[in-house]
């Protein structure tokens, strides 16, 4: 089959699709990755054909307003101003992307489209191509779960009010897609009811470990939880001699990363974290990644080692604990390798993963990125490293994840 995999978001939103692409390619399928332009090298470097959604979405996130919006915290005046700015340009960005989605999809005429919730044209395309689109979500609580509100709300209000949060979130998505119909070339009038049916009756796959999110038994058969999958990241990568020396010098290491997340105060947040670690003589590898953390001009080189591009599947098995933003991929990979976790959430789903991991017993409850300081971060890090129970629970979870093998079910759900 010719299969288009399309995702919009940060790098963490691309990784689950690249993992699925590897599984499907192994079965002989022709894969096209339809991602924002900034991920062209990522997709092509993994051996996949690439089609571009343009640069605008990631440029929007990397703007000053985008960094404020993604930097955690409540609705301050500054954040409201940032959200207002993003909303003012979001419609234009959405229009450009949906037109690019239409152009690629209509030109390629795929047998299947696998997409995340931000990619909207497949919903419209699916009206004339029944059962050929599959929604993939690496985060929970997109479809109704009795004991938890929609992921946008991060609460349990009780079954009745929880259901209302899903209806509210879905109504907003429905109106966005209905409004976008006017931008695309359709040969007939498309009704709101048609789009609503397409949204809520189509196939959906949660790429989440059942050990972290168990599929509700009252869900319809079109909704599946089919485990976490990662692509092979260490191909053509080798550690430097200095990194090897650092790893040999220290026996109990912590890895700190904010992944693709950015924030308005990266240097200040880095200094806070380094101060806590240095005060307690805790060696760590610091990943600057997309700039949420930065390398200071001066720091303790005996205690800290900075990286900006390192395969997690290579480094995580060598770590005792991970301090991170709480993205779905980083959370799963850290637990796959039995690392205790401290999550510093920035945006929506990361607050949910923070609570899931705390309830699972693999780490202390983390702190919003906008609220960390020396006084509240130090006890959390010390608890993470001194409470052996967290490490034991993480290692138990690693064994649970190791038993999962959903590759056959994944391929079947997409291709049949």
Helices and strands as residue ranges (DSSP letters): E 2-6, H 11-26, E 30-35, G 37-39, H 40-45, E 49-52, H 56-62, H 64-69, H 77-108, E 112-115, H 121-125, E 133-137, H 159-180, G 181-183, H 192-201, E 203-206, E 223-225, H 241-249, E 254-257, H 266-279, E 284-287, E 304-307, H 312-315, G 316-318, E 321-324, H 328-336, E 340-343, H 348-360, G 369-371, H 374-386, H 388-402, H 407-415
